[in-house]
Amino acid sequence: MSTIAAQLTVELADRRYPIIIGNHLSADGLLLDDMIPQRDLLLVSNTTVAPLYAETLTAALAPRRVVRVDLPDGESYKTLVTVQRILDVLVTNRFGRDALVVALGGGVVGDMAGFAAACYQRGVAYLQVPTSLLAQVDSSVGGKTGVNHPGGKNLIGAFHQPVGVLADTSTLATLPDRELRAGLAEVIKYGLIIDAGFFGWLEQNLDALLARDAAALAYAIHRSCQTKAQIVARDEREQGERALLNLGHTFGHAIEAATSYQTWLHGEAVATGMLMAAQMSARLGWCPAPQVERLARLLERAGLPTNATGLGAAELRALMQIDKKVAAGHVRLILLKDIGAAVLTGDYPEAALAATLSASTA
């Protein structure tokens, strides 16, 4: 039996969509009926998630026509070649503009399914059914879709909002510990950028989250989605405030690209990137050193990496130069004035960035 723990709405200028958080939601046919008027569905999953949850979801979607495509699992497959597979299935099965794409999986599946939906016949609807903590708190919300390029992370994509997000927390029971910890990096991010009270809650409740306490996880997911929904509502196309959601990502994306998207999980790279941003902020005299130490302790307790030892500082700096926040050739970064107070800035001495990269890769 499904249980809804929380529900909120992403309010955009010309449309709105729900985020529903709870247990066994992907098996609730009545809930899905309310969300999905379409009759022709493409279910996009991967070879890890599909054997666990695709049949349950397909049964709940009956009697609609459901065609399924299972993609290879991993960030290294987040490419145009893989998206072509999704598009081929849509074309082969003669899906029309009234079709719906359902993304069942983590952030990689959601990003690619959403991008395929944005491209097919110039845009069809899609539903996010995220199965990882990272996807439930971050990538499934806000309409960013896309794929990686060998030269950089998420360089090819589109803004395409889903018709809804169904965060089925029961899927977290099968999530590997490493993936759970990686998802916590994005949860911690929300406390850092705008919500110092939530950061304090995470310090007190981290053990419960790591133990997969249902109430703690539902609260963390709801609080994270609430923060992101509010920011996206104010800045859907990332013209200003939404860029704060990328705290640690410019550093993190460079780490992922430098290792060909095969060594680090996205959340692990973001964790190290957030600490690098905090350390650079301290170098600039912005963020007090004790607050940086609080972040380092929390990341270490969460079992997340806090340095990029073994990577090259010069290579990371070059990869950062093609980040999407680069303006007039200058890398803009999200830095911290304090926990809960992030800022987007390009006004910093290059020496501070160089010192930060050198210290983290030493």
Rosetta blueprint (number, residue, H / E / L):
1 M L
2 S L
3 T E
4 I E
5 A E
6 A E
7 Q E
8 L E
9 T E
10 V E
11 E E
12 L L
13 A L
14 D L
15 R L
16 R E
17 Y E
18 P E
19 I E
20 I E
21 I E
22 G E
23 N E
24 H L
25 L H
26 S H
27 A H
28 D L
29 G H
30 L H
31 L H
32 L H
33 D H
34 D H
35 M H
36 I L
37 P L
38 Q L
39 R L
40 D E
41 L E
42 L E
43 L E
44 V E
45 S E
46 N E
47 T L
48 T L
49 V L
50 A H
51 P H
52 L H
53 Y H
54 A H
55 E H
56 T H
57 L H
58 T H
59 A H
60 A H
61 L H
62 A L
63 P L
64 R L
65 R E
66 V E
67 V E
68 R E
69 V E
70 D E
71 L E
72 P L
73 D L
74 G L
75 E H
76 S H
77 Y H
78 K L
79 T L
80 L H
81 V H
82 T H
83 V H
84 Q H
85 R H
86 I H
87 L H
88 D H
89 V H
90 L H
91 V H
92 T H
93 N L
94 R L
95 F L
96 G L
97 R L
98 D L
99 A L
100 L E
101 V E
102 V E
103 A E
104 L E
105 G E
106 G L
107 G H
108 V H
109 V H
110 G H
111 D H
112 M H
113 A H
114 G H
115 F H
116 A H
117 A H
118 A H
119 C H
120 Y H
121 Q H
122 R H
123 G L
124 V L
125 A E
126 Y E
127 L E
128 Q E
129 V E
130 P E
131 T L
132 S L
133 L H
134 L H
135 A H
136 Q H
137 V H
138 D H
139 S H
140 S L
141 V L
142 G L
143 G L
144 K E
145 T E
146 G E
147 V E
148 N E
149 H E
150 P L
151 G L
152 G E
153 K E
154 N E
155 L E
156 I E
157 G E
158 A E
159 F E
160 H L
161 Q L
162 P L
163 V L
164 G E
165 V E
166 L E
167 A E
168 D E
169 T H
170 S H
171 T H
172 L H
173 A H
174 T H
175 L L
176 P L
177 D H
178 R H
179 E H
180 L H
181 R H
182 A H
183 G H
184 L H
185 A H
186 E H
187 V H
188 I H
189 K H
190 Y H
191 G H
192 L H
193 I H
194 I H
195 D L
196 A H
197 G H
198 F H
199 F H
200 G H
201 W H
202 L H
203 E H
204 Q H
205 N H
206 L H
207 D H
208 A H
209 L H
210 L H
211 A L
212 R L
213 D L
214 A H
215 A H
216 A H
217 L H
218 A H
219 Y H
220 A H
221 I H
222 H H
223 R H
224 S H
225 C H
226 Q H
227 T H
228 K H
229 A H
230 Q H
231 I H
232 V H
233 A H
234 R H
235 D L
236 E L
237 R L
238 E L
239 Q L
240 G L
241 E H
242 R H
243 A H
244 L H
245 L H
246 N H
247 L L
248 G L
249 H H
250 T H
251 F H
252 G H
253 H H
254 A H
255 I H
256 E H
257 A H
258 A H
259 T L
260 S L
261 Y L
262 Q L
263 T L
264 W L
265 L L
266 H H
267 G H
268 E H
269 A H
270 V H
271 A H
272 T H
273 G H
274 M H
275 L H
276 M H
277 A H
278 A H
279 Q H
280 M H
281 S H
282 A H
283 R H
284 L L
285 G L
286 W L
287 C L
288 P L
289 A H
290 P H
291 Q H
292 V H
293 E H
294 R H
295 L H
296 A H
297 R H
298 L H
299 L H
300 E H
301 R H
302 A L
303 G L
304 L L
305 P L
306 T L
307 N L
308 A L
309 T L
310 G L
311 L L
312 G L
313 A H
314 A H
315 E H
316 L H
317 R H
318 A H
319 L H
320 M H
321 Q L
322 I L
323 D L
324 K L
325 K L
326 V L
327 A E
328 A L
329 G L
330 H E
331 V L
332 R L
333 L E
334 I E
335 L E
336 L E
337 K E
338 D E
339 I L
340 G L
341 A E
342 A E
343 V E
344 L E
345 T E
346 G L
347 D L
348 Y L
349 P L
350 E H
351 A H
352 A H
353 L H
354 A H
355 A H
356 T H
357 L H
358 S H
359 A H
360 S H
361 T H
362 A L
